Amino acid sequence: MNGIKGDGNGNPDDWAKEYARQFKEKHPNVNVSVELLDWGGGTEKIDVSIASGSPPDLVYTINNFGGVTKYGKMGVLEPIDPFLEQADWDDYSEAVKGAMKYNNTTYLWPWLKLVSGVAINLDLFKERNAVDLLPLDRPLRDWTFEEFTKAAEAMTFSRKNGSKPDVYGTAVWAKDAPYYMYLNGVTNGGNVLNSAFDKTTITEPKFVEGVQYSIDLANKYKAAPPGAAGLTATNVNDMFLNQQIAMYPSFSNIADQVKNAPKPFEVAFVAPPHGPGQETTAWNNVGGFIAFKQQDEEKKKMVMEFARFITNTENSKILKAIAVFPARNSTGNLYGDDPVMSYFDQLSQYGNSLFSRAFGMVAVSDWEVELQAMLTGERSVKDGLSNLEKTIQKELK
C-alpha cells in the first residue's frame, strides 16, 4: 500500500508516516518513528529485538504469521483489554473477535480482514457446458465436497484430445500457504484446536477426513495437476492465469490479475466446499497491531491510543486502496455495488475464528513436509497429522 492515501503514488511507508504525523498533531509530546519490515526477515528482526530486551512498541501482524499466538505465548505482549471500550468490541464480527486473543487475553487491535473463496474460470466451464455444476444460483454459492468433486472431474480434460489432461478442475499443492490445504479439515467439521485452546484436534476423524479429501482430489480423483508435492501456491496461481486450472482458492484480487493474464477470461467466485451436513466455512485472515510490554504507564497509554487511532473507523477506510475489508463494521460498505467485493464481504461473516487463532501453531515448513509425504504416499494423512499433533501439543505446553 504505497502513498499517503494508499493509492500507489509514493512509498510503502508514506501512509504510516502520515498517520504518525496526524497523531503527533493531537499529542505534541509524542514522537512516532516508522520502520518498514519485509515478511521474510522482518519476523527474525523482531525476535532478535525481543531477545535483546528492546522490542518495538507496536507491530503489524496477520493471523497466518501467528504473531498473536507466538508472542502471546511468550508473555511479551501487552494486553489491550483495559483499553478496549465496549463500542470497540461491538464493532467487530465474531470471526474478527476470535483472532484478537491468545488464550483468554486480547492482544490484537484489528485493522483488516481478508477472506478467500474459490475463483472460477467461467469461460472454461462454458466451453465444457458445465456451468450448471456450479452453485451460482444459491445465495451464498455454497456447495458440498461431492458437488465440488463432480465439477472438478468434469473440468479435467485434454483440449487436444490427448491421453493426458492439459486442463485440470482444481489444484492441490504442498509448498506455501498450507492453510488452503487443511481448510477442508475445518469445512468438514473439524479444527486445529479445541475451543479451550489447550489441545489440538487435528487427529480427530472430521479433520483427518477433510484433509484426506484434499489429498484425494490429486491422488484419487486425478482432478489436480500431477506432482502436487512439488508445487507452490505461486505455481498454481500462474496455472490458473494461464487457464490450466478451472477452480482455485483465492482472494478477490485474482480478478485484477486475470485482466492482465495472457488471455483474460471471465471470473466468478463461490464458497469453499464443505463436508456432508456441515455449514459453510470461509478461510479468513485478520491483520492488526500488537503492542509489546511497556514499563512506562504513560507511554503504554500512548502506544494503545496510537493503535486505536490507526484502526479507527475513518482511518480504516484507506484499506479500500488494497481491496481488503476493514475489521470494523462501522466503516460500512466501501465498495458500493461491486458484485465481487459485496460477495466477499458476505462470505467474510463465515470465517472460523478458532481456525484463525490457530495460525502459527505449526511452522509452514512443518506443514510442507507432512503434506509432501501425504501426497507422495510416504505417510498416510493420519500419520502425517499425528506428527503435527506432537508439535502443536509441545507448543501449547
Buried (B, 14 or more C-beta within 10 A) or exposed (E): BBBBBBBEEBEEBBBBBBBBEEBBEEEEEBEBEBEEBEEEEBBEEBBEBBEEEEBBBBBBBBBBBBBBBBBBBEEBBBBBEEBBEEEBEEBBBEBBBBBBBBBEEBBBBBBBBBBBBBBBBBBBBEBBEBBEBBBBEEEBBBBBBEBBBBBBBBBBBEEEEEEEBEBBBBBBBBBBBBBBBBBBBBBBBBBBBEEEBEEBBBBBEBBBBBBBBBBBBBBEBBBBBEEBBEBBBEBBBBBBBEBBBBBBBBBBBBBEBBEEBEEEBEBBBBBBBBBEEBEBBBBBBBBBBBBBBBEEEEEBEBBBBBBBBBBBEEBBBBBBBBBBBBBBEBBEEBBEEBEBBEBBBBBBBBBBBBBBBBBBBBEBEBBBBBBBBBBBEEBBBBEBBBBBBEBBEEBBE
